Amino acid sequence: MSDDCSELMNEGAPRVLVVGLGVAGSTLAWQLMWRGADVWVVDPAAERTTSRAAAGLITPITGKGMALSWRFGELWSEGEAFYQRLREATGRQVFHGCPTVRVFVSEAEARKFQRRMEGGGEYLDFVDSVFSAGEVPAAMQGAAVAAPFGGFVMKGGGWVDTAALLDVTRAELDARGRFVCGVLDERELEVREDGVVWNARRYDAVVFCQGAEGRNNALFAGHVAFRPAKGEFLTLGLKETTLENLGSVVNRQGTWICPRGDGSARSGSTYDFECFDHEPTSGGRAAIVSKLEQFLESVPQVIGASAGVRPVIRQSQPVAGFHPGYGRRVGFFNGLGSKGCSVGPWAAGLMAESVVRGGALPDELDLAGVWSDEAQPS
C-alpha cells in the first residue's frame, strides 16, 4: 500500500467504481486516489488486452504533416509529473524517456518539415536537432538505419511500459482490497438518486473505462459513435545486431522501432477497421516487416507478436463526462486511441476533478460534445 495514497480511506471520501483496468482505468484510478476518493475497480484480468499489447509511445511530433501532437506541451508536463509521482508512490519506473528520431522519406518531406520549423512557436521546443543525408545523430550511432534524406531528433517523449502500469495499479488495489476480478454487466446496476448500487455495495459514482469494448455497453451504445481500429505489433530481438545499442525510438512514415532496454524492441503498427479481435496475423507481421525493410539494413528476428483494438471516438482525442440521463452518477472515460499514455494522465486528472469536486470538463473533452441519439454502431 503506497503512502502517497494515504488519503484514500478518509471518512466521507466519495466511493467510486471504475470499470476496466486498462490505461484509461489505471490513470483514472490513481488520479482519483490522489484526490482522496475510495476507489474500487472491476476488471476480468484477461491475459491479452489492448493496453497490455500497446507500445506506450509518447511522441511529440507525429503524422504525415509532422504536426505537434494535440496539446502536447500541456500533456507532456502533466504526464511527466504523473509518472514521476507514480514512481515515488510504487517504487516502479513505468515511463522511460528517450529521444525519437524521425527519418524523412523524401526531399518533399524534408522541405515540409523546414516550413514547420520556420513557423516557430512551441514546435521548436520539441525539436532537438536536424541532420542531413549521410549524417548520423548520436541517438542512432552504430545503428544501420538508412536516412538518405536526413531527418530530425525530437526531445520530450519516450515510452511507457503499459503492462507495468497495469500491474502496479492492480497491486495497489489488491493491497487495499479494492480490486474485483470479474465482469460488470451494466444492466445489473441500480442507479439511484443517492448513488449507484452494484453487487450489494453502494457507490457515489461509476465510471466506465472499457476501451473499444465500450461500444457494446448498453448505456452508451447508440449514443457514442466508436470507430475502433485493430493494431498489430511485433517484438524484435536486438542482441548481436547493429541495433543492439540503439538509444532512441526511430520512426519513418508511421512505422517505428522502440528499443526496450532488455535486448528487445517493439515495432509496429497496422490499422484494421474491420476485424476487432486480439489475434496477430501473418499479414500484419508481413506488413510491418516490409516497412521496416525500407529503412533498416537488416530486420532483426521477430520473437513475438501481439494485437489490440484502439478505442477511437473523436479524432483520437479522449472523451470524458457523464451520462445525461443519470446526473453525475454514471461516468464515461474512453477514446484514448493510440496516444493513451500521453493524453491519459491529463484527461484522467480532469475527469477525477469532475467526479470528486464537481469541476467542469473542457468542451473538447466533454462527452456531451459527441453524445447523439442517432450514433451509428461500429
N, C-alpha and C positions, 0 to 999 in steps of 0.2 A: 504494500500500500504506500503510494508516494506521499511524502509530506506536503508536496505542493497542492494536493487536493484535500487538505485538512478541512476545508470549508464544506466539503460535500455533505456531511451529516448534520449540518446546522439545523437546529429545530426551526420549523417553519419554512425550510427551503422548499421550493417547488419540486415536485416529483415528476420527472419527465421520462416517458418511454420512447426510446429510439428504436426504430425498426430497421435493421440492416447494419452490419458492421463491415462495410467496405471503406473506401477512402472518405466518402461523404459522412457516413455514420461515425467513423473514428474521429475525424476532425471536429464534428459537431459535439460528440461526447466529451472531448477534452475542453472545448470552449464552454460548454455548459457546466462542467465540473469546476472549472476555474472561476466561474461566476457563482458558485455555491449551490448549484442545483443537485438534487438527489437523482442521479441518472441510472436508469435501467436500460439494458439493451437486449433485444431478442434477435437471434440470428441462427440459421440452421448449421453454421460452421462447416459448410461444404469444403471439400478439399480443393476443388478447382473453381475459382471465381474470377470475375473480370478484374477486380482490384489486385488479386494475387498475381495475375498474369501481366498486369500493367508494368511498363518500363519506368514509370515515375519521372519522366523527363521534365525539367523546368528550363525552358528555352526563351531567352529574351526576344529574339528576332526570328520570325517564322514565315512560312508560306512562300508562294511564288513571288509575291510582291515584296518580300523581305521587310515587312512592316513590323514595328514594335508591337508585341503582343498586347492585347486589350488590357488597359490599366496596369501594365507591367510594373511600373515604378512603385505603385502602391502595393501591388500583390507581392513583390519581392521583399519590400520592407516588412510587411505583415508575416510573410512566410518565414523569413529568417528568424524573426522573433518567436514565432510559434515553434519551429523545430528546435531552436535553442532551449526554449522553456521545457519542451518535451524531453530533451536530453537531460536537463537538470533534474526533472521530475522522475525519470525512469532509469537513468544511467545508460541508456541505449542511444547510439547515434543512428538515426534513420535517414538524415539528409547528408549527402556527400557533394560538396561544392567542387566544381571543376569548370574549366573553360569549354566552350562549344565552338568548334571550327566549322564555318560554312564554306564549302568548296563551290566555286562558280562553275556552271555548266557551259557557259558561252561568254563571248565578249559582250553580247547584249545584256546578259545578266549582270556582268561586272559594271557596265555603264548605268544600269538601273540602280545598283547599289550606290554608285557615286552620286547620283541625283538625290538619293535618300540622305546621304551624308551632307550634301550641300544645303539641305533643308534645316540642318542644325537641330536645336532643341534637345529634349530629353533623349532622343535617339542616340546622340553621341555619348551619353553616359554609359551605354551598354556595348560600345564598340571599343575593344582593347587595341587592336592593330589590324592593318590591312597588309596582305602580302601579294606579290606579283607571281606570274608564272616562273617556275624554277626556284622560287624561294620556299623554304620550309620553316614554318613558325615553330617556336620552342615547344609548343603543345603537341606537335606532331613529329618531333625529332626521332629518327630511327624507324618511323612507320612508313611502309611502302604504300603511300596514298597518292594517286595521280591528281594533280591540280594544274592542268595546262592553261587555265585562265585565271589562276590565283584564287583568292578568297579573303575571308576576314575572320578574326577571332573575337568572340563576344566575351564580355565579362558579366558576372552575375549568372545565376543559374547553376545547374548540376542535375542531380537525380536523387530520388527518394526510394529507399528500399521499402516498397509498399507492403511486402509480407511482414517485415519487421514492424512497420507502423501498426498493422492489424494485430500482430502478436503482443506488442507491449500494451495496446489498448485492452485487449482481451485479458491479459494478466492483471491489469489494474482493476478491471471489473470483477474478475474472479476473486481477487483478494478481498473485495468488498461485498461479495455475494450478490452482485448486481448483474450477472450475465445469465440469460435464459437461453439454453440451446433448444431451438425449435422453430417452427414456422407459425407466424401470426396470420390468421385469416381475418381480414378487416371486417368481415360480416359478423364476427364474434364480438366486436367492440360495442359497448354501450356508451354512447356519448350523452352525457347529462349536462345540466346547467352548471354543476359544481365540479365537473371533470369527466374523465374517461375511465371506464371500468373494463379491465381485461383480466381473465384468469383469476377472478375474485380479488383483484387489487385495484385500488383507485389511483389514478394519475391526474396531475393537473393538466397535462397535455401529452399527446402522442405526436411524434414527428416521423414520417416515412422517408427513409433514405435507402431506397431499394434499387437504385441504378436502373438499368434497362428493364428489370422485372417490374418496375413501377408502372409500365404501360398496361399491365394486367390487373392493377389494383382497382377494384370496383368503385372506390371513392373518387378516382381521378380519370378512369377510362372514359373517353367521350368528352373530356374537358381539357385535357392536356395532350397536345399532339407530339408524340415521340417520333424521331427519325433515327433509330438505333443503327449502329454500324459495327459489324464484326471486324476485329483486327487480329492478325496473326503475327507472332513474334518468334524469333529464333534465339537460341543460346549458342554461342560460338566458343570453341576452345582456343585460347590465345597462346598457350605455352609453346615455346620453341618456334614462334612465328615472328615476323617483323613488327607485329602489333602488340607483342607481349608487354612492352613498357609504355604503351600509348597512355598519355595523361589527359586526354580530352575526349569529349563526345565529338564525332565527326559526322556532319550532315551534308548530303548532296541531294538537292531537289526532292526533299521529303524522305529520303532513305538515310538511315543513321546507324551508327555503331557506337555503343556505350560501354566502355570497359568498366568492370565491376570491382576491380582491385583484388580479385582472387584467382586470376589466371583465366577468367572467362569474360564474355561480353554479351550484352543483349543487342539485338538488331531487329529492325522492322521498318515499316509495318505495312499491312494491307488494309483495304476498305471494302467491305461486302455489305450491301444494303438489302440483301435478300435472305441470307442464311444467318440465323441468330443462335447457333449452338456454340459450345466451348471446345470444339474439336479442331486441332490443327490439321491441315490438309497438305497433300503433296503439291497441289497447285500453289498454295500460299507459300510454301517453302521455296519452290522453284522461282516464284516471282521475286521474292526477297533476294535470293542468291543471284539472280540475273542482274538486279540493280546494283548489288554490291560489286559485281564483276566490272561495272563501269568505272569504279574509282579505286578499287583495291587491286594490287598486283596479284595477290592470291587470296581467295576467300578461305578463311580458316574452317576447320572441321565443324560441322553442325553437331552439337552434342545434346540438343534439346529443342523442343518446340512447344508453344502454348498459344492459347487464343482466348479472347474475351469479347464482350459486346459493349461498345461505348454508349453511354446514355446521352444521346444528343437531343436537345429540345429546341433551344433558341440560339442558333449560330454558335454552338459550343460554349455558350455563356451559361453560368449557373442560374438556377431558378429556386427561389425560397419564398415561403409565405404560408398562408392559412386557407383552408377550405372555406369558401364564402358561406357555406350552409351551417358551419359549426363554430362560428366565432373564432377564438384563438385556441380552441381545444385540439384541433386536428391540423397538424402542420405537414409541410412538404419541403424536402431539400434534395435536389436532384439536378440532372443536366450538366454535370461537370465535364462531360465529354472526354477529350484526350488530354485535357490540361488540369485534371483534378488536383494534382499535387501543388500546382501554383495558385489556382483560384480557391481551392478548398479551405485553407486556413482563414482567408479574408472573408469569404462568404459565410462560413460556419460561425465566425465571430459575430457577424451582423445578425444571423438567424438566432444565435444564442442570446444576444442582447434583446431581441424582439420577444423571445419566449420568456426570458427571466424578468425583464424590466419593461416590457411593452414598447420597446423602441420601434420607430417606423423603419421600414425597409426601403432602400432606394428604388425608384421606379424601374430601373434597368435590371434589378434583381427580383422584384416582386412577382409572385405567382399571378397576381391579378392581371399582369401585362400579357400573359399567354392564355389565361382562362377563357374557355369558349364552351358554349353548349352544342357546338357543331364540329368539334375537333375530329379530324379523320383518323381512324385507327391505323397503327403502323403495320 
